[in-house]
Amino acid sequence: MRRIDPKEAHIKPLPTPDSDSQAYWQGLKDGQLLLQHCTACGHVQFYQQAICRHCGSESIEHRAASGRGTVHSFSVVHRAPGPAFKQDTPYAVLLVELAEGPRMISSLVDADPMAVQFDMPVELACEAVNDQVVLPRFRPIRR
Ligand SMILES: [Zn+2]
């Protein structure tokens, strides 16, 4: 197990793209949430993998999602999991059900975390952490 150096504990962990997820992370830099579509069986999946999790086909392609979904479940974090997240509390961790079907874990932006509700409509909000990394967050869709 990798132990976090106490000097690095205040630094938030960031994703390290690999060959399966490189296109996904680049998509976010371009403002798109890419999902994998299996051209053999039609299955849509998130997160990225080399094969279709439904039928095992390697014939999968990335397509941009609508960026819309609903809050399937959520949790409001009051006690930070480490020093790096202390200034963010309270914040809402979301399990978003995307319009295309897959569910993904993300977090809420541009809204009061205490106001999150089940089935609340949300949309993608790309958040640049630095020049290299853009993270997918979600904000409420206001009518
Ligand atoms: Zn498939």
Boltz pocket constraint, residues with backbone or C-beta under 6 A from the ligand:
constraints:
  - pocket:
      binder: B
      contacts: [[A, 38], [A, 39], [A, 40], [A, 41], [A, 42], [A, 43], [A, 52], [A, 53], [A, 54], [A, 55], [A, 56], [A, 57]]
      max_distance: 6.0
